[in-house]
């Protein structure tokens, strides 16, 4: 299975949770991390899965979320530096929770 990362950037935490729910119900993807900027007014969700699953999930969320995404992207077979940046985000999120960061696995 090829690996892929999907990104949805959307305005507001509620809209982000709606988009994540749509993505996870649409296809076999998992949340890797999320980032809140501007006090939660802008939220980026990052999911992982096969190229087809991530593409389907991102497109479904973009079409059906309660708000239109500011940006969306699917990266097939991400470069190691891209993986490193996503892992850094996941690590920061885990530190805020006081836990070890979930590992971003190569599949």
Secondary structure as UniProt FT lines:
FT   STRAND          4..10
FT   HELIX           13..26
FT   STRAND          30..37
FT   HELIX           38..40
FT   STRAND          42..49
FT   HELIX           51..64
FT   STRAND          71..76
FT   HELIX           80..97
//
